[in-house]
Amino acid sequence: MKVISTVPHHSVVKQCVCRKCGSTLEYTPNDVTENPVTDYTGCTDIYKVINCGNCGTEITVS
Ligand SMILES: [Zn+2]
């Protein structure tokens, strides 16, 4: 296996806007943290979150 580029390919790079500071963020699946949250019925939802590189706010992504 040979790595020909470590720059994230555009097919995996996503963008979102921080709702707090308004920065446009570019992220790859590597930057996403999966946060399992169990609600009162016992169902577990996985929230995918990233942290804004500017203000540190946690942002839920899909
Ligand atoms: Zn921010």
N, CA, C, O and the ligand as a Tripos MOL2 file, in Angstrom:
@<TRIPOS>MOLECULE
protein
  249   247    63     0     0
PROTEIN
NO_CHARGES

@<TRIPOS>ATOM
      1 N           0.8420   -1.1920    0.0000 N.3       1 MET1
      2 CA          0.0000    0.0000    0.0000 C.3       1 MET1
      3 C           0.8730    1.2360    0.0000 C.2       1 MET1
      4 O           1.8190    1.3430    0.7800 O.2       1 MET1
      5 N           0.5480    2.1680   -0.8830 N.am      2 LYS2
      6 CA          1.3490    3.3760   -1.0080 C.3       2 LYS2
      7 C           0.4620    4.5910   -0.8170 C.2       2 LYS2
      8 O          -0.5600    4.7430   -1.4880 O.2       2 LYS2
      9 N           0.8630    5.4530    0.1040 N.am      3 VAL3
     10 CA          0.1150    6.6900    0.2990 C.3       3 VAL3
     11 C           0.5910    7.7100   -0.7160 C.2       3 VAL3
     12 O           1.7640    8.0840   -0.7320 O.2       3 VAL3
     13 N          -0.3200    8.1550   -1.5590 N.am      4 ILE4
     14 CA          0.1110    9.1400   -2.5520 C.3       4 ILE4
     15 C          -0.2710   10.5590   -2.1590 C.2       4 ILE4
     16 O           0.2560   11.5250   -2.7100 O.2       4 ILE4
     17 N          -1.1910   10.6810   -1.2030 N.am      5 SER5
     18 CA         -1.5050   12.0160   -0.7180 C.3       5 SER5
     19 C          -2.1610   11.9010    0.6490 C.2       5 SER5
     20 O          -3.0380   11.0620    0.8530 O.2       5 SER5
     21 N          -1.7420   12.7360    1.5780 N.am      6 THR6
     22 CA         -2.3860   12.7320    2.8930 C.3       6 THR6
     23 C          -3.3710   13.8840    3.0350 C.2       6 THR6
     24 O          -3.9870   14.0630    4.0860 O.2       6 THR6
     25 N          -3.5130   14.6610    1.9690 N.am      7 VAL7
     26 CA         -4.5240   15.7230    1.9850 C.3       7 VAL7
     27 C          -5.8880   15.0580    1.8470 C.2       7 VAL7
     28 O          -6.1060   14.2940    0.9070 O.2       7 VAL7
     29 N          -6.8080   15.3350    2.7680 N.am      8 PRO8
     30 CA         -8.1100   14.6710    2.6970 C.3       8 PRO8
     31 C          -8.7910   14.8770    1.3450 C.2       8 PRO8
     32 O          -8.9070   16.0030    0.8620 O.2       8 PRO8
     33 N          -9.2280   13.7960    0.7560 N.am      9 HIS9
     34 CA         -9.9100   13.8600   -0.5360 C.3       9 HIS9
     35 C         -11.2420   14.5880   -0.3900 C.2       9 HIS9
     36 O         -11.9220   14.4710    0.6290 O.2       9 HIS9
     37 N         -11.5940   15.3290   -1.4110 N.am     10 HIS10
     38 CA        -12.8070   16.1550   -1.3100 C.3      10 HIS10
     39 C         -14.0720   15.3320   -1.0820 C.2      10 HIS10
     40 O         -15.0800   15.8580   -0.6090 O.2      10 HIS10
     41 N         -14.0230   14.0400   -1.4170 N.am     11 SER11
     42 CA        -15.2220   13.2160   -1.2400 C.3      11 SER11
     43 C         -15.5160   12.9260    0.2290 C.2      11 SER11
     44 O         -16.6370   12.5470    0.5680 O.2      11 SER11
     45 N         -14.5210   13.0980    1.1080 N.am     12 VAL12
     46 CA        -14.7680   12.8420    2.5300 C.3      12 VAL12
     47 C         -14.7700   14.1180    3.3610 C.2      12 VAL12
     48 O         -15.1350   14.1030    4.5370 O.2      12 VAL12
     49 N         -14.3580   15.2280    2.7390 N.am     13 VAL13
     50 CA        -14.3130   16.4850    3.4800 C.3      13 VAL13
     51 C         -15.6970   17.1150    3.4890 C.2      13 VAL13
     52 O         -16.3370   17.2500    2.4460 O.2      13 VAL13
     53 N         -16.1490   17.4960    4.6690 N.am     14 LYS14
     54 CA        -17.4450   18.1520    4.7870 C.3      14 LYS14
     55 C         -17.2650   19.5080    5.4420 C.2      14 LYS14
     56 O         -16.2650   19.7820    6.1060 O.2      14 LYS14
     57 N         -18.2570   20.3360    5.2350 N.am     15 GLN15
     58 CA        -18.2040   21.6590    5.8290 C.3      15 GLN15
     59 C         -19.4420   21.8980    6.6590 C.2      15 GLN15
     60 O         -20.5310   21.4240    6.3370 O.2      15 GLN15
     61 N         -19.2600   22.6350    7.7230 N.am     16 CYS16
     62 CA        -20.4190   23.1030    8.4670 C.3      16 CYS16
     63 C         -20.0790   24.4580    9.0550 C.2      16 CYS16
     64 O         -18.9240   24.8830    9.0590 O.2      16 CYS16
     65 N         -21.1010   25.1210    9.5470 N.am     17 VAL17
     66 CA        -20.9100   26.4510   10.1110 C.3      17 VAL17
     67 C         -21.1780   26.3860   11.6050 C.2      17 VAL17
     68 O         -22.2120   25.8800   12.0410 O.2      17 VAL17
     69 N         -20.2470   26.8980   12.3770 N.am     18 CYS18
     70 CA        -20.4340   26.9550   13.8310 C.3      18 CYS18
     71 C         -21.5780   27.9020   14.1400 C.2      18 CYS18
     72 O         -21.5930   29.0480   13.6930 O.2      18 CYS18
     73 N         -22.5400   27.4040   14.9140 N.am     19 ARG19
     74 CA        -23.7120   28.2260   15.2140 C.3      19 ARG19
     75 C         -23.4160   29.2960   16.2590 C.2      19 ARG19
     76 O         -24.2220   30.2000   16.4780 O.2      19 ARG19
     77 N         -22.2750   29.1900   16.8910 N.am     20 LYS20
     78 CA        -21.9680   30.1760   17.9180 C.3      20 LYS20
     79 C         -21.1300   31.3270   17.3660 C.2      20 LYS20
     80 O         -21.4920   32.4940   17.5160 O.2      20 LYS20
     81 N         -19.9970   30.9880   16.7200 N.am     21 CYS21
     82 CA        -19.1100   32.0570   16.2590 C.3      21 CYS21
     83 C         -19.2040   32.2900   14.7630 C.2      21 CYS21
     84 O         -18.6660   33.2730   14.2540 O.2      21 CYS21
     85 N         -19.8900   31.3880   14.0420 N.am     22 GLY22
     86 CA        -20.0980   31.5990   12.6150 C.3      22 GLY22
     87 C         -18.9510   31.1500   11.7380 C.2      22 GLY22
     88 O         -18.9890   31.3520   10.5240 O.2      22 GLY22
     89 N         -17.9250   30.5420   12.3270 N.am     23 SER23
     90 CA        -16.8130   30.0610   11.5120 C.3      23 SER23
     91 C         -17.2790   28.9420   10.5980 C.2      23 SER23
     92 O         -18.1310   28.1350   10.9690 O.2      23 SER23
     93 N         -16.7150   28.9020    9.4050 N.am     24 THR24
     94 CA        -16.9450   27.7700    8.5160 C.3      24 THR24
     95 C         -15.8860   26.7230    8.8090 C.2      24 THR24
     96 O         -14.6870   27.0020    8.7590 O.2      24 THR24
     97 N         -16.3370   25.5290    9.1110 N.am     25 LEU25
     98 CA        -15.4280   24.4630    9.5190 C.3      25 LEU25
     99 C         -15.3870   23.3830    8.4530 C.2      25 LEU25
    100 O         -16.4070   23.0130    7.8710 O.2      25 LEU25
    101 N         -14.1970   22.8970    8.2160 N.am     26 GLU26
    102 CA        -14.0180   21.8010    7.3050 C.3      26 GLU26
    103 C         -13.5560   20.6090    8.1260 C.2      26 GLU26
    104 O         -12.6200   20.7200    8.9170 O.2      26 GLU26
    105 N         -14.2040   19.4790    7.9410 N.am     27 TYR27
    106 CA        -13.8230   18.3400    8.7650 C.3      27 TYR27
    107 C         -13.8880   17.0450    7.9740 C.2      27 TYR27
    108 O         -14.5630   16.9520    6.9480 O.2      27 TYR27
    109 N         -13.1820   16.0670    8.4670 N.am     28 THR28
    110 CA        -13.1880   14.7350    7.8740 C.3      28 THR28
    111 C         -13.7600   13.7670    8.9060 C.2      28 THR28
    112 O         -13.8810   14.1240   10.0780 O.2      28 THR28
    113 N         -14.1130   12.5520    8.4970 N.am     29 PRO29
    114 CA        -14.6560   11.5880    9.4650 C.3      29 PRO29
    115 C         -13.7500   11.3960   10.6750 C.2      29 PRO29
    116 O         -14.2180   11.0520   11.7610 O.2      29 PRO29
    117 N         -12.4720   11.6150   10.4870 N.am     30 ASN30
    118 CA        -11.4990   11.5120   11.5750 C.3      30 ASN30
    119 C         -11.7590   12.4940   12.7140 C.2      30 ASN30
    120 O         -11.4280   12.2190   13.8670 O.2      30 ASN30
    121 N         -12.3470   13.6300   12.3860 N.am     31 ASP31
    122 CA        -12.5730   14.6870   13.3740 C.3      31 ASP31
    123 C         -13.8750   14.4900   14.1420 C.2      31 ASP31
    124 O         -14.1480   15.1970   15.1120 O.2      31 ASP31
    125 N         -14.6730   13.5250   13.7000 N.am     32 VAL32
    126 CA        -15.9960   13.3500   14.2940 C.3      32 VAL32
    127 C         -15.9200   12.4140   15.5030 C.2      32 VAL32
    128 O         -15.3440   11.3290   15.4260 O.2      32 VAL32
    129 N         -16.5020   12.8450   16.6030 N.am     33 THR33
    130 CA        -16.6020   12.0110   17.7860 C.3      33 THR33
    131 C         -18.0260   11.4790   17.8840 C.2      33 THR33
    132 O         -18.9870   12.2370   17.7520 O.2      33 THR33
    133 N         -18.1620   10.1720   18.1160 N.am     34 GLU34
    134 CA        -19.5020    9.6120   18.2700 C.3      34 GLU34
    135 C         -19.8560    9.5560   19.7430 C.2      34 GLU34
    136 O         -19.1320    8.9810   20.5550 O.2      34 GLU34
    137 N         -20.9750   10.1600   20.0650 N.am     35 ASN35
    138 CA        -21.4130   10.3420   21.4360 C.3      35 ASN35
    139 C         -22.7000    9.5590   21.6740 C.2      35 ASN35
    140 O         -23.7740   10.0390   21.3110 O.2      35 ASN35
    141 N         -22.6270    8.3780   22.2670 N.am     36 PRO36
    142 CA        -23.8740    7.6560   22.5150 C.3      36 PRO36
    143 C         -24.6430    8.2860   23.6770 C.2      36 PRO36
    144 O         -24.0940    8.5040   24.7570 O.2      36 PRO36
    145 N         -25.9070    8.5700   23.4390 N.am     37 VAL37
    146 CA        -26.7480    9.1530   24.4750 C.3      37 VAL37
    147 C         -27.9690    8.2630   24.6620 C.2      37 VAL37
    148 O         -28.7090    8.0010   23.7140 O.2      37 VAL37
    149 N         -28.1700    7.8050   25.8860 N.am     38 THR38
    150 CA        -29.3200    6.9630   26.1780 C.3      38 THR38
    151 C         -30.4250    7.8150   26.7800 C.2      38 THR38
    152 O         -30.2130    8.4950   27.7840 O.2      38 THR38
    153 N         -31.6060    7.7790   26.1680 N.am     39 ASP39
    154 CA        -32.6910    8.5820   26.7080 C.3      39 ASP39
    155 C         -33.4820    7.7860   27.7520 C.2      39 ASP39
    156 O         -33.1420    6.6440   28.0640 O.2      39 ASP39
    157 N         -34.5270    8.3970   28.2770 N.am     40 TYR40
    158 CA        -35.2390    7.7840   29.3980 C.3      40 TYR40
    159 C         -35.9690    6.4890   29.0310 C.2      40 TYR40
    160 O         -36.3310    5.7100   29.9140 O.2      40 TYR40
    161 N         -36.1880    6.2550   27.7250 N.am     41 THR41
    162 CA        -36.8330    5.0050   27.3240 C.3      41 THR41
    163 C         -35.8270    3.8720   27.1530 C.2      41 THR41
    164 O         -36.2010    2.7260   26.9040 O.2      41 THR41
    165 N         -34.5530    4.2050   27.2890 N.am     42 GLY42
    166 CA        -33.5210    3.1870   27.1470 C.3      42 GLY42
    167 C         -32.9700    3.0800   25.7490 C.2      42 GLY42
    168 O         -32.0800    2.2740   25.4810 O.2      42 GLY42
    169 N         -33.5100    3.9100   24.8380 N.am     43 CYS43
    170 CA        -32.9880    3.9060   23.4710 C.3      43 CYS43
    171 C         -31.6780    4.6870   23.4170 C.2      43 CYS43
    172 O         -31.5280    5.7340   24.0470 O.2      43 CYS43
    173 N         -30.7550    4.1580   22.6630 N.am     44 THR44
    174 CA        -29.4730    4.8420   22.5310 C.3      44 THR44
    175 C         -29.3660    5.4810   21.1600 C.2      44 THR44
    176 O         -29.5110    4.8170   20.1330 O.2      44 THR44
    177 N         -29.1120    6.7630   21.1590 N.am     45 ASP45
    178 CA        -28.8600    7.4780   19.9160 C.3      45 ASP45
    179 C         -27.3850    7.8320   19.8540 C.2      45 ASP45
    180 O         -26.7550    8.1350   20.8670 O.2      45 ASP45
    181 N         -26.8580    7.7880   18.6610 N.am     46 ILE46
    182 CA        -25.4720    8.2010   18.4820 C.3      46 ILE46
    183 C         -25.4610    9.6200   17.9300 C.2      46 ILE46
    184 O         -25.9460    9.8690   16.8260 O.2      46 ILE46
    185 N         -24.9170   10.5270   18.6870 N.am     47 TYR47
    186 CA        -24.7360   11.8790   18.1960 C.3      47 TYR47
    187 C         -23.3130   12.0340   17.7000 C.2      47 TYR47
    188 O         -22.3560   11.7080   18.4030 O.2      47 TYR47
    189 N         -23.1870   12.5310   16.4920 N.am     48 LYS48
    190 CA        -21.8650   12.7780   15.9460 C.3      48 LYS48
    191 C         -21.5340   14.2420   16.1480 C.2      48 LYS48
    192 O         -22.2700   15.1240   15.7050 O.2      48 LYS48
    193 N         -20.4450   14.4900   16.8060 N.am     49 VAL49
    194 CA        -20.1130   15.8770   17.1220 C.3      49 VAL49
    195 C         -18.6730   16.2010   16.7050 C.2      49 VAL49
    196 O         -17.7980   15.3350   16.6830 O.2      49 VAL49
    197 N         -18.4650   17.4590   16.3810 N.am     50 ILE50
    198 CA        -17.1240   17.9910   16.1900 C.3      50 ILE50
    199 C         -16.9990   19.2210   17.0780 C.2      50 ILE50
    200 O         -17.9980   19.7940   17.5130 O.2      50 ILE50
    201 N         -15.7700   19.6120   17.3370 N.am     51 ASN51
    202 CA        -15.5490   20.8150   18.1200 C.3      51 ASN51
    203 C         -15.0630   21.9310   17.2100 C.2      51 ASN51
    204 O         -14.1480   21.7480   16.4080 O.2      51 ASN51
    205 N         -15.6890   23.0850   17.3500 N.am     52 CYS52
    206 CA        -15.2850   24.2500   16.5640 C.3      52 CYS52
    207 C         -13.8270   24.5860   16.8850 C.2      52 CYS52
    208 O         -13.4530   24.7190   18.0510 O.2      52 CYS52
    209 N         -13.0080   24.7190   15.8360 N.am     53 GLY53
    210 CA        -11.5960   25.0330   16.0380 C.3      53 GLY53
    211 C         -11.3730   26.4580   16.5020 C.2      53 GLY53
    212 O         -10.2750   26.8070   16.9350 O.2      53 GLY53
    213 N         -12.3940   27.2790   16.4180 N.am     54 ASN54
    214 CA        -12.2490   28.6790   16.7990 C.3      54 ASN54
    215 C         -12.7160   28.9290   18.2300 C.2      54 ASN54
    216 O         -11.9950   29.5280   19.0280 O.2      54 ASN54
    217 N         -13.9210   28.4700   18.5530 N.am     55 CYS55
    218 CA        -14.4630   28.7860   19.8750 C.3      55 CYS55
    219 C         -14.6590   27.5450   20.7460 C.2      55 CYS55
    220 O         -14.9770   27.6620   21.9300 O.2      55 CYS55
    221 N         -14.4710   26.3560   20.1630 N.am     56 GLY56
    222 CA        -14.5360   25.1410   20.9670 C.3      56 GLY56
    223 C         -15.9280   24.5890   21.1950 C.2      56 GLY56
    224 O         -16.0940   23.5700   21.8660 O.2      56 GLY56
    225 N         -16.9370   25.2600   20.6370 N.am     57 THR57
    226 CA        -18.3000   24.7820   20.7880 C.3      57 THR57
    227 C         -18.4900   23.4120   20.1420 C.2      57 THR57
    228 O         -17.9740   23.1480   19.0560 O.2      57 THR57
    229 N         -19.2210   22.5650   20.8100 N.am     58 GLU58
    230 CA        -19.5290   21.2610   20.2460 C.3      58 GLU58
    231 C         -20.6550   21.4090   19.2300 C.2      58 GLU58
    232 O         -21.6940   22.0000   19.5290 O.2      58 GLU58
    233 N         -20.4510   20.8800   18.0470 N.am     59 ILE59
    234 CA        -21.4370   21.0140   16.9890 C.3      59 ILE59
    235 C         -21.8830   19.6260   16.5630 C.2      59 ILE59
    236 O         -21.0550   18.7650   16.2640 O.2      59 ILE59
    237 N         -23.1930   19.4110   16.5350 N.am     60 THR60
    238 CA        -23.7270   18.1370   16.0890 C.3      60 THR60
    239 C         -23.7560   18.1060   14.5700 C.2      60 THR60
    240 O         -24.2860   19.0150   13.9320 O.2      60 THR60
    241 N         -23.1890   17.0660   14.0000 N.am     61 VAL61
    242 CA        -23.1880   16.9170   12.5450 C.3      61 VAL61
    243 C         -23.9300   15.6380   12.1800 C.2      61 VAL61
    244 O         -24.1480   14.7690   13.0240 O.2      61 VAL61
    245 N         -24.3130   15.5370   10.9130 N.am     62 SER62
    246 CA        -25.0500   14.3300   10.5110 C.3      62 SER62
    247 C         -24.1390   13.3980    9.7400 C.2      62 SER62
    248 O         -24.5700   12.3260    9.3130 O.2      62 SER62
    249 ZN        -17.2460   28.4430   16.8630 Zn       63 ZN63
@<TRIPOS>BOND
     1     1     2 1
     2     2     3 1
     3     3     4 2
     4     3     5 am
     5     5     6 1
     6     6     7 1
     7     7     8 2
     8     7     9 am
     9     9    10 1
    10    10    11 1
    11    11    12 2
    12    11    13 am
    13    13    14 1
    14    14    15 1
    15    15    16 2
    16    15    17 am
    17    17    18 1
    18    18    19 1
    19    19    20 2
    20    19    21 am
    21    21    22 1
    22    22    23 1
    23    23    24 2
    24    23    25 am
    25    25    26 1
    26    26    27 1
    27    27    28 2
    28    27    29 am
    29    29    30 1
    30    30    31 1
    31    31    32 2
    32    31    33 am
    33    33    34 1
    34    34    35 1
    35    35    36 2
    36    35    37 am
    37    37    38 1
    38    38    39 1
    39    39    40 2
    40    39    41 am
    41    41    42 1
    42    42    43 1
    43    43    44 2
    44    43    45 am
    45    45    46 1
    46    46    47 1
    47    47    48 2
    48    47    49 am
    49    49    50 1
    50    50    51 1
    51    51    52 2
    52    51    53 am
    53    53    54 1
    54    54    55 1
    55    55    56 2
    56    55    57 am
    57    57    58 1
    58    58    59 1
    59    59    60 2
    60    59    61 am
    61    61    62 1
    62    62    63 1
    63    63    64 2
    64    63    65 am
    65    65    66 1
    66    66    67 1
    67    67    68 2
    68    67    69 am
    69    69    70 1
    70    70    71 1
    71    71    72 2
    72    71    73 am
    73    73    74 1
    74    74    75 1
    75    75    76 2
    76    75    77 am
    77    77    78 1
    78    78    79 1
    79    79    80 2
    80    79    81 am
    81    81    82 1
    82    82    83 1
    83    83    84 2
    84    83    85 am
    85    85    86 1
    86    86    87 1
    87    87    88 2
    88    87    89 am
    89    89    90 1
    90    90    91 1
    91    91    92 2
    92    91    93 am
    93    93    94 1
    94    94    95 1
    95    95    96 2
    96    95    97 am
    97    97    98 1
    98    98    99 1
    99    99   100 2
   100    99   101 am
   101   101   102 1
   102   102   103 1
   103   103   104 2
   104   103   105 am
   105   105   106 1
   106   106   107 1
   107   107   108 2
   108   107   109 am
   109   109   110 1
   110   110   111 1
   111   111   112 2
   112   111   113 am
   113   113   114 1
   114   114   115 1
   115   115   116 2
   116   115   117 am
   117   117   118 1
   118   118   119 1
   119   119   120 2
   120   119   121 am
   121   121   122 1
   122   122   123 1
   123   123   124 2
   124   123   125 am
   125   125   126 1
   126   126   127 1
   127   127   128 2
   128   127   129 am
   129   129   130 1
   130   130   131 1
   131   131   132 2
   132   131   133 am
   133   133   134 1
   134   134   135 1
   135   135   136 2
   136   135   137 am
   137   137   138 1
   138   138   139 1
   139   139   140 2
   140   139   141 am
   141   141   142 1
   142   142   143 1
   143   143   144 2
   144   143   145 am
   145   145   146 1
   146   146   147 1
   147   147   148 2
   148   147   149 am
   149   149   150 1
   150   150   151 1
   151   151   152 2
   152   151   153 am
   153   153   154 1
   154   154   155 1
   155   155   156 2
   156   155   157 am
   157   157   158 1
   158   158   159 1
   159   159   160 2
   160   159   161 am
   161   161   162 1
   162   162   163 1
   163   163   164 2
   164   163   165 am
   165   165   166 1
   166   166   167 1
   167   167   168 2
   168   167   169 am
   169   169   170 1
   170   170   171 1
   171   171   172 2
   172   171   173 am
   173   173   174 1
   174   174   175 1
   175   175   176 2
   176   175   177 am
   177   177   178 1
   178   178   179 1
   179   179   180 2
   180   179   181 am
   181   181   182 1
   182   182   183 1
   183   183   184 2
   184   183   185 am
   185   185   186 1
   186   186   187 1
   187   187   188 2
   188   187   189 am
   189   189   190 1
   190   190   191 1
   191   191   192 2
   192   191   193 am
   193   193   194 1
   194   194   195 1
   195   195   196 2
   196   195   197 am
   197   197   198 1
   198   198   199 1
   199   199   200 2
   200   199   201 am
   201   201   202 1
   202   202   203 1
   203   203   204 2
   204   203   205 am
   205   205   206 1
   206   206   207 1
   207   207   208 2
   208   207   209 am
   209   209   210 1
   210   210   211 1
   211   211   212 2
   212   211   213 am
   213   213   214 1
   214   214   215 1
   215   215   216 2
   216   215   217 am
   217   217   218 1
   218   218   219 1
   219   219   220 2
   220   219   221 am
   221   221   222 1
   222   222   223 1
   223   223   224 2
   224   223   225 am
   225   225   226 1
   226   226   227 1
   227   227   228 2
   228   227   229 am
   229   229   230 1
   230   230   231 1
   231   231   232 2
   232   231   233 am
   233   233   234 1
   234   234   235 1
   235   235   236 2
   236   235   237 am
   237   237   238 1
   238   238   239 1
   239   239   240 2
   240   239   241 am
   241   241   242 1
   242   242   243 1
   243   243   244 2
   244   243   245 am
   245   245   246 1
   246   246   247 1
   247   247   248 2
@<TRIPOS>SUBSTRUCTURE
     1 MET1         2 RESIDUE 1 A MET
     2 LYS2         6 RESIDUE 1 A LYS
     3 VAL3        10 RESIDUE 1 A VAL
     4 ILE4        14 RESIDUE 1 A ILE
     5 SER5        18 RESIDUE 1 A SER
     6 THR6        22 RESIDUE 1 A THR
     7 VAL7        26 RESIDUE 1 A VAL
     8 PRO8        30 RESIDUE 1 A PRO
     9 HIS9        34 RESIDUE 1 A HIS
    10 HIS10       38 RESIDUE 1 A HIS
    11 SER11       42 RESIDUE 1 A SER
    12 VAL12       46 RESIDUE 1 A VAL
    13 VAL13       50 RESIDUE 1 A VAL
    14 LYS14       54 RESIDUE 1 A LYS
    15 GLN15       58 RESIDUE 1 A GLN
    16 CYS16       62 RESIDUE 1 A CYS
    17 VAL17       66 RESIDUE 1 A VAL
    18 CYS18       70 RESIDUE 1 A CYS
    19 ARG19       74 RESIDUE 1 A ARG
    20 LYS20       78 RESIDUE 1 A LYS
    21 CYS21       82 RESIDUE 1 A CYS
    22 GLY22       86 RESIDUE 1 A GLY
    23 SER23       90 RESIDUE 1 A SER
    24 THR24       94 RESIDUE 1 A THR
    25 LEU25       98 RESIDUE 1 A LEU
    26 GLU26      102 RESIDUE 1 A GLU
    27 TYR27      106 RESIDUE 1 A TYR
    28 THR28      110 RESIDUE 1 A THR
    29 PRO29      114 RESIDUE 1 A PRO
    30 ASN30      118 RESIDUE 1 A ASN
    31 ASP31      122 RESIDUE 1 A ASP
    32 VAL32      126 RESIDUE 1 A VAL
    33 THR33      130 RESIDUE 1 A THR
    34 GLU34      134 RESIDUE 1 A GLU
    35 ASN35      138 RESIDUE 1 A ASN
    36 PRO36      142 RESIDUE 1 A PRO
    37 VAL37      146 RESIDUE 1 A VAL
    38 THR38      150 RESIDUE 1 A THR
    39 ASP39      154 RESIDUE 1 A ASP
    40 TYR40      158 RESIDUE 1 A TYR
    41 THR41      162 RESIDUE 1 A THR
    42 GLY42      166 RESIDUE 1 A GLY
    43 CYS43      170 RESIDUE 1 A CYS
    44 THR44      174 RESIDUE 1 A THR
    45 ASP45      178 RESIDUE 1 A ASP
    46 ILE46      182 RESIDUE 1 A ILE
    47 TYR47      186 RESIDUE 1 A TYR
    48 LYS48      190 RESIDUE 1 A LYS
    49 VAL49      194 RESIDUE 1 A VAL
    50 ILE50      198 RESIDUE 1 A ILE
    51 ASN51      202 RESIDUE 1 A ASN
    52 CYS52      206 RESIDUE 1 A CYS
    53 GLY53      210 RESIDUE 1 A GLY
    54 ASN54      214 RESIDUE 1 A ASN
    55 CYS55      218 RESIDUE 1 A CYS
    56 GLY56      222 RESIDUE 1 A GLY
    57 THR57      226 RESIDUE 1 A THR
    58 GLU58      230 RESIDUE 1 A GLU
    59 ILE59      234 RESIDUE 1 A ILE
    60 THR60      238 RESIDUE 1 A THR
    61 VAL61      242 RESIDUE 1 A VAL
    62 SER62      246 RESIDUE 1 A SER
    63 ZN63       249 GROUP 0 **** ****
